């Protein structure tokens, strides 16, 4: 059985379990709106971001994720956005496309602090083409499952987000509805997967070491019933509000390095590399995971907002 089959079977085997986790990101601090709708408009400007993640490079059929996020304040307290995530496994064998419209409402709770409440509505398109599996005979495994073409499942989520110029914290559930994508068919058992509620908690603080150096530790916790708690710990340094670099650790999973550069007030780019700490990371055909993002912002309303470049 070649590597493509191995990857897809591992992923589909995970789907057969009780829970399915959302896509993961190393540079989650720049991609908050994907997991928390209350983040929409919090940067005080029209913000657009593209992100690409290639996981387990060198492994044929490994997961790839593309994300497009656009959000902006509309008025003094409302924020509106659009989030599209495309997740692919097995060279197109399994493809998930998520699209959401997040809306937020912000309330000032102190001289510096703002508390935002967010909701989002959207859906999920699932495509599974078993014909793309190589050297795989479903009858030999006693499985009779038909391919799926862009099966639509609606969903909605909510979150809260608090931030000042130097601190932020948020709690969210991106998807409330439990959706079954594979059902039992007669007496034969096909793969059974449920999208369950993923809980996210994110927080971080920006320490101004001096006029030119800022230090920001951050943490992201993700929990879903039926899967281990995931914890992402990171620490980044921002030099002269231009160049950032940092290290991250995903508990019992990977270590990461991140770099970013703010080319102008409008344009920023970032790159991250993950090295698996599991047995999969020691295999000769796994060269780690890469992640790159581009962010462009215009129409800045709050010129004094500097720290949010870090979140």
N, C-alpha and C positions, 0 to 999 in steps of 0.2 A: 504494500500500500504506500503510495508516494506521499510526499509532504503535504500537498494540497488536501488530500483526503484526510490525513491525520489532523490538520488544523480544523477543517470543517466538522469532523466528527467530534473533536474536543469541544468546539463551540456549541454544536447542536446537543451534545451530551450535557453540557451545562444548562442548556435551555430546558432539557427534560426535567431538571430539578425543580424545586419549589419556587425559586426566585430567579429573576434576571436583573442584572445591574445595568445602569446607564453607562454611556461612554465615559471614559476617564480622560483627564487632561492634567499635564504637568504644570502648565501655565494657567492654572485655574483662576489666579488673582486678576488676570486680564480678560477672563471669559465668564465673569460672574452671572451675567444675564441669562446664560444658558441654563443655570440651575436655580436662579432666584429672580422672579419677575419684578420684585420690589426694587431691583437695581436700575430699572429702566429710567433714564433721564437724570440719574444721580450725578453724572459728570458735568452737568450744566452746559452741555453742548451737543450738537449733532455728531454722533460717533458711529463709525462703521468699521467692522473688523472681519478679516478673513483668517481662518486657522486651518492648517492641515497637519494631521498626525499619521505617521506610518509606524505601526507597531511591529516589533520583532522583524526588523529588516533582514533579508536573507532567507526567511522562511516563506516558501511559496504559498500564496493564499492567505497570508497573515492579515489581520484587521487594518483597515484604513478609514480615517474619519476626516470629513471636511465640515467646517462650520462657517456660517455667515450670520453675523449679528448687526443689526442697525437699531439705534434707539436715540431718543432726544426728549428734552423737556418740551411740553406744550403748555404754555401758561406758567403761572408761578408754582403750582403744586402738582400738576399732572405730568406723567411721563408715559411715552408710548414707544413700542419697539416691534421688531420682527426678528425671529430666530429660526434658522434652518440648519438642521444637522443631518448629514448623510453618513451612514455607517455601513461599511462593506466588509464581508468576510468570504474568503475562498474565491477570489477573482470573479466576484459577481454572483456566486452561488447563493449567498444570503445578503440582501440589501435592505436596510432600514432607513427611511427618510422621515424625520420629525420636523414639523413646522408649527410655530406658536406665535401668538400675538400677545405680548405682555403689556399690562397697564399698571401704573403705580400712582399712588397718592401720598404726598409727603407733608408731614406736619412738623414744624419747628417745636422742639421740646426744651430747648435751652438757648443760650446766646450762640453757641457753636453747634449743638447737636440737632440732627434731623432724623426723624423716624419715618420710614416709608413702608406702606402696605401695598402689596402687589398681588395681582391675579393674572392668570394667562389661560387662553383657550386655544386649542389647536387639534392636531391629529397626527397619525402615524400611518405611513404606507409601508407595507411589508411585501417583499418579493423573495421567493425561494425557488430556485431552479435546480432540481436534483439531477437534471441531465448534464449539468456542468461538472458533476463529480466524476473524477477519473478513477477507473478500476474499482468501482463501487456498485455492487449489485444489491438492491434493496431486498429482493426476494430472499437472498441468502441470509439476511439478517432478520427475516420474518417481519419486515416492516412494509406497509403499503401506504405511502403518503404521496398525495398528488402535489405537484408544484403549485405555488401561490403567486399570483400576479397582481401586485399593487393592492393588497387587501387594506382597506381603510379602517382605522379604529380611532374614534374621537377621544379626547382627554382634556383635562384641565388641571391647573396647579395653583399654588399660592405661596407667599412668603412674606417675611418682614425683614427690614434692613435698616440698621442704625449706623450713622457715621458722623464724625466731626472732621476737622482738617487732618487729624493724625490717627484716628482710630475708626475701625469699622467692624461690624458684626452682623451676621444674618442667619436666619433659620428658614428653611424652605422645604416644600414637598413639590417637586416639579410635575408629578403625575399622580392623581388620586385614584383613577380607575384601574381596576385589575382586568387586563385583557388577555384572553386565551387565543393564541395564534394557531395552535395545532390541537385538534380534537381526536378523541377515540373514534374510530371508524368501524362500526360493526363489532365483530369479535376480534379483529386485528387491532393492535395498539400502535398508534403513531406517536411521534414526538409530541409532548405536551409542554407548553411554555406559558407562563403567566408573567405579565409585567406587573410587578408589585410596587408599592409605594417606596421610593427611595427618600430617606431623610438626609438633609444636608445642613451642616453647621459650619460656618466660615467666620474667621476673625483674624485680625492683624493690627499692628500698631507701627507707626512711623516714628522712630527716634531721630531727632536732629542732633547728630554728633557734633557738627560745627556748621559753618556757613556753606560748605561745599559737599558735605557727606551726610547721607541719611541711611539709616539701617531699619529694615522692616522684617521682623519675624512674622510668620503667618501659619495658620493651620486650617485644614479642611477635614472634617469628619463626614463620612458617608455610611449610612446604615440601611440595610434592607433585610427583612425577615428571611431566614434561610441561607444567609451568606455571612461571612465574617465581617466584623467592623473594619472599615478602611480608614486609615489615618494618613494624611499627607502633611508633612512638616517641612517648612522652608524658611530660609533666611536670605534676604537680598540686600545689596548695597547699591545706593543711587549716588553717583558722582556728578556734582554740578548740574543736577536735574537733566542730565543727558544720557549718561552711560550707566547701565545696571548690570549686575552680575550676582549670581547666587547659587546656592546648593539646596537640594531637596531630598527627602527620604520618604518613600511610601512604605509603610510598616510591613515588614516581612515580604516585600515585593521588589523594590527597585531603589536605586540611588540615582540622582539626576543633577545635571549642571544646566544653568540658564544664563543667557546673556541677552541684553536688549539695548537699543539705541534710539533716542529721541532726536530724529534728524531736524525737526522743526516743531513749532507749536502744534502743527497739524498732523505730522506723520511720524509713526513709530514702528519699529520692527523688532521681533524677538525670536530667539532660537533656543530649543531645549533638547537635551539628549538624556535618555534613560538607559541604565544598565540593570538588567534583571539580577536580583540576588537569589532567585529560586534556582532549581535544577535546570529549568528551561534556559536561564541566562548563561549557563556554562556549556551549552551545546555549540558545536562549531558552525552551525548554519544560522545562528541568531546573532546579529550584529548590533542589537539594541534597538531602541525606539527613538524616532526623531519627530520634533514638533516645531513648526514655524508659524508665526502670525504676523499680519500687517494691519495696522490701525490708522485710520485717517479721520480727523476731526475738523469741523468748521463751525463758524457762527458761535464762538465761545461767548457765553453770557457772563461768566464769572472770571474775570481776568486774574484775580488774586488766588484762584484755586491752583495750587502747585502739588500738594501731597497726593490728590487723587490720581496723578499720573502713576502712582504706585498701586492704586486700586480703583 
